[in-house]
C-alpha cells in the first residue's frame, strides 16, 4: 500500500508539473500574440500620441475585426488604470438612436415612411404635416437645422416632448420635405420623441436601455442628461469598449455574440444612400463631399460608414476591410481636423491590408 501511495504521489506530481509548464507556455504565447498585435499598429499608436491633434494626447482607441478586439490604446487622461473614463460622444449618439428606431420598424410598430404628424399632431398646425420618419433620420425634413455654432449649446428644455414641440412651432420650413439636406439635431430628436409616443409611458432613455444598451452589454453607456432634456442626437456618454460593440453588431449584420439586435434588412436600410451630395445645403466641414444614410455618413461610394462628432469622437466601419474603429477623446474646442483622422484610418488600412 505504501509503494502504491508513492507511485500515485509521483504521478500526481508529474501531472501537476506538466500542467504548470503547459500553462506557462500558453500565457507566454498569449503575451507574444498581444505584443505582436499591438506592435503591428505602431503607426496608429504614434498618431494617437500627437498632443496637438488630440486634446493634449488624450484618446481611447479600439479596432474590432472578425470576432473581437485586435487593437486597444488609451492615452493621457483616458488612461486611468482599469477604469475606463466615460466621455460625451456627441453626434456619434445618432448611430445608437437609429438602431433604436429600427427595432420598432422590425416589430412592425413603425414605418420609416410614416408621417411624424400621425404621432405628434402639433406638426400639422405649422405646415410640417408631411415630414416622415425617414426624412427625420436623413436630415431632409425641410427644416433649416442648427448651424455648427449652435449644436453644442446647452439645452433649455425640461423634456424631449417640450423640445420637439418647440421645433414644430418655431423652426422654419425652407423647402419641401425630402428635397434638401440640412445637418442638425432636430430630425433625430423628433424621431426619438415619436418612439416615446408609441411606447406611451416609456422615456427615450429607458427604451434605449431596454432595446439597445442592455442587449449589447454596453454597461457604461447612457443617454440620461446631466442637465436639461434628453437628447437623442448628441446626448450619449460612453466608453470605447462599449461603443465598439454597437459597431460590431452593425458589421455582423445585426447580430452580436449570437444575439440578434436588428434584422439584416434594417442594417442595410440604415447604411443605404438616402441623399447625394448635390442636395446638401449644410453639412459640417469635416464631412463635406460625403453622402448620407440614416443617421450616418457614407464615404468611398458607401463602403465606409462614419458617424463623427464635434466633441472629437470618430467612429467608423470599413466594410471592405471588415473592421470597425472607435476613437474617443475628451471634449475638443473647434471642429476636428479630418486629415488627422484620415491618417489614422490609412495606418489601420495598411496594417490590415485592405487598401
Secondary structure as UniProt FT lines:
FT   HELIX           2..40
FT   HELIX           42..48
FT   TURN            51..57
FT   STRAND          59..65
FT   TURN            66..67
FT   STRAND          68..75
FT   HELIX           76..78
FT   TURN            81..82
FT   STRAND          87..88
FT   HELIX           90..92
FT   HELIX           93..106
FT   TURN            107..108
FT   TURN            112..113
FT   HELIX           116..118
FT   HELIX           121..126
FT   TURN            129..130
FT   HELIX           133..137
FT   TURN            138..139
FT   HELIX           148..151
FT   HELIX           160..170
FT   TURN            177..179
FT   STRAND          181..182
FT   HELIX           186..199
FT   TURN            200..201
FT   HELIX           204..208
FT   HELIX           209..213
FT   TURN            214..217
FT   TURN            219..220
FT   TURN            232..234
FT   STRAND          237..238
FT   HELIX           240..251
FT   TURN            252..254
FT   STRAND          255..256
FT   TURN            257..258
FT   STRAND          259..260
FT   HELIX           264..270
FT   HELIX           277..279
FT   STRAND          280..282
FT   HELIX           285..287
FT   TURN            288..289
FT   STRAND          291..292
FT   STRAND          297..299
FT   HELIX           300..302
FT   STRAND          304..306
FT   TURN            310..311
FT   STRAND          314..318
FT   TURN            319..322
FT   STRAND          323..328
FT   HELIX           338..352
//
